[in-house]
């Protein structure tokens, strides 16, 4: 297996594992998710087991299903992407003075 094939396999494994992680976090069965996405009962199981990969449209539907962007899908460090998105929208509306104050408060919280 050459380096490119290895990277492709690593990417596929990441996608499978990330879908499983998001599904388990949402407490949704493979069957239920398959049904909700409009596929046969084995759709998600096929992805999880490595027998299949979603198409690009399927991938985007999965992101939509979990209410995350593709960028958020590929950032497993984001524990609460929806909440972070909501906070970010509020931050965009704040004045520079308020942002500076919030930055100071967050700095103090993070020191603890």
MIKOLNU-54522 format. One line per field, with one value per residue (C-alpha): residue number from 1; chain; residue in one letter; x, y, z. Coordinates in Angstrom, 1 decimal. Example, Ala and Ser with C-alpha at 12.3 -4.5 7.8 and 13.67 -1.06 7.14 Angstrom:
2
num = [1_2]
chaine = [A_A]
residu = [A_S]
u = [12.3_13.7]
v = [-4.5_-1.1]
w = [7.8_7.1]
# end
This chain:
112
num = [1_2_3_4_5_6_7_8_9_10_11_12_13_14_15_16_17_18_19_20_21_22_23_24_25_26_27_28_29_30_31_32_33_34_35_36_37_38_39_40_41_42_43_44_45_46_47_48_49_50_51_52_53_54_55_56_57_58_59_60_61_62_63_64_65_66_67_68_69_70_71_72_73_74_75_76_77_78_79_80_81_82_83_84_85_86_87_88_89_90_91_92_93_94_95_96_97_98_99_100_101_102_103_104_105_106_107_108_109_110_111_112]
chaine = [A_A_A_A_A_A_A_A_A_A_A_A_A_A_A_A_A_A_A_A_A_A_A_A_A_A_A_A_A_A_A_A_A_A_A_A_A_A_A_A_A_A_A_A_A_A_A_A_A_A_A_A_A_A_A_A_A_A_A_A_A_A_A_A_A_A_A_A_A_A_A_A_A_A_A_A_A_A_A_A_A_A_A_A_A_A_A_A_A_A_A_A_A_A_A_A_A_A_A_A_A_A_A_A_A_A_A_A_A_A_A_A]
residu = [X_X_X_X_X_X_X_X_X_X_X_X_X_X_X_X_X_X_X_X_X_X_X_X_X_X_X_X_X_X_X_X_X_X_X_X_X_X_X_X_X_X_X_X_X_X_X_X_X_X_X_X_X_X_X_X_X_X_X_X_X_X_X_X_X_X_X_X_X_X_X_X_X_X_X_X_X_X_X_X_X_X_X_X_X_X_X_X_X_X_X_X_X_X_X_X_X_X_X_X_X_X_X_X_X_X_X_X_X_X_X_X]
u = [0.0_1.6_1.4_-1.6_-3.6_-2.7_-3.9_-7.2_-7.8_-7.0_-9.5_-12.2_-11.5_-11.8_-15.2_-16.5_-15.4_-16.6_-20.1_-20.2_-19.1_-21.7_-24.4_-23.6_-23.4_-26.9_-28.0_-29.3_-29.2_-27.7_-31.2_-32.9_-30.3_-30.6_-34.3_-34.1_-31.8_-34.2_-32.0_-32.4_-31.9_-28.3_-27.0_-25.3_-24.2_-22.5_-20.6_-19.7_-18.4_-16.3_-18.3_-19.5_-18.8_-21.4_-21.5_-20.7_-24.5_-24.8_-22.0_-23.6_-26.9_-25.2_-23.7_-27.1_-28.6_-26.2_-26.6_-22.9_-20.9_-18.4_-15.6_-17.1_-17.3_-13.6_-12.7_-13.3_-12.0_-15.3_-17.3_-20.4_-20.3_-23.9_-23.3_-20.1_-21.8_-24.5_-21.9_-19.9_-22.9_-23.5_-19.8_-20.0_-22.7_-20.7_-18.8_-15.0_-15.1_-17.4_-15.3_-12.2_-14.0_-15.2_-11.7_-10.4_-13.2_-12.5_-8.8_-9.4_-11.8_-9.2_-6.5_-8.5]
v = [0.0_3.3_6.5_7.9_4.7_4.8_8.4_7.5_4.6_6.9_9.4_6.8_5.4_8.9_9.5_6.1_6.8_10.4_9.4_6.7_9.2_11.7_9.1_7.7_11.1_11.8_8.4_7.3_3.8_2.9_1.8_5.0_7.2_5.3_5.7_9.4_9.9_8.1_5.1_1.3_0.0_-1.1_2.3_3.6_0.1_-0.3_3.0_2.1_-1.3_0.0_-1.7_1.6_5.3_8.1_10.0_13.7_14.4_11.7_13.3_16.7_15.2_13.5_16.9_18.5_15.6_16.4_20.2_20.7_22.1_19.9_21.9_21.1_17.4_17.3_19.0_16.4_18.8_20.7_19.2_21.4_22.8_24.1_25.9_27.4_28.6_30.3_32.0_33.1_34.8_36.7_37.7_39.2_41.7_42.9_46.1_46.1_47.3_44.4_41.9_43.1_42.8_39.3_38.3_39.4_37.5_34.3_34.7_34.7_31.7_29.7_30.4_28.4]
w = [0.0_-1.0_1.0_-0.9_-0.3_3.3_3.7_1.9_4.3_7.3_6.0_5.5_9.0_10.5_8.7_9.9_13.5_13.5_12.3_15.0_17.7_16.7_16.5_19.9_21.4_20.1_21.4_18.0_16.7_13.3_12.1_13.3_11.6_8.4_8.5_9.3_6.4_4.1_3.4_4.0_7.5_6.8_5.4_8.5_9.5_6.1_6.7_10.3_9.3_6.4_3.7_2.2_2.3_1.9_-1.3_-1.1_-1.0_1.7_3.7_3.5_4.6_7.6_8.6_8.3_10.3_13.2_12.7_12.0_9.1_7.2_8.9_12.3_11.2_10.6_13.9_16.6_19.2_19.0_21.8_21.3_17.8_17.9_21.2_19.9_16.8_18.9_21.1_18.1_16.5_19.7_19.9_16.4_17.7_20.7_20.8_21.0_24.6_25.6_23.7_25.6_28.9_28.0_27.0_30.4_32.2_30.1_30.8_34.6_34.3_32.3_34.9_37.5]
# end
